[in-house]
């Protein structure tokens, strides 16, 4: 397992934990009307907080099979 795969699994676990936290909080507060929205919002926030790269998610870097490609080499 590569470091990139480990990071992806850790990110998935953080997103799942955020969803479960939202679900548990609503269960404790007995707020069933918000049961779909709040956990999904917390999971989306965790997704955005754990993304890598800049605002677009990847920047100018291009990868092929895990290796960075130098675009200037092919011009």
N, C-alpha and C positions, 0 to 999 in steps of 0.2 A: 504494500500500500504506500502510495507516494504522499508527500506532504500536502499536495493539493487536494487529494482525496480525503485526507484527515481533516483538512480545513472545511471541506464541503460537508462532511458528516457532523462536525462540531457546529457548523452553521445551521444545519437541519435540526439538530438537537436543541439549539437555542430558540429557534422558531417554534418548535413543538412545545417547549417549556413555557414560552410566552403565551401560547394559545391555552395551554392547560392552566396557567395562572389566572388568565381572564375568566375561564370557565369556572374555576374554583371560587374566585371572588364573587361572581354572580350567583353561584349556588349558595354561598354563605349569606349573601345579602337578600336572597330570595327575589331577585329581579329577573324573572324569566322572560320579560318582554324584550330585554336587551341581550338575550342569550346567544344570538347569532352575530350581532354587530360588534360587541366589545372584544370577544376573543379574536375575531378576525382582524380588528384594528390593531390589537397588541401584536399579533403575528406579523402583520404588515409592517409595523414599526420596527420589530426585530429584524425583519428581512432588509429593510432600508438601512438599519444601523450596522448590519454585518456585511454589507456589500463591499466589494473591493474595487479599487480604481476610483476614477473621478465621477463627475455627475453623469456621464454617459455609461459608466460601468466598465469601460475598458481603455479609454484613451486612444492613442495612436498606435499602440502596440498590436502586432498581429502574431498569432501563434499557430503553429502547425505541429501536431503530435507532441505538444508539450515544450517545443523549442521556439524561441523568439526568432522571427524572420526579419532580416535586415532588408528593407525595401530598396535602399540605395544600391545594394549589390546588384540588383537586377535591372537597373536603369541604364 
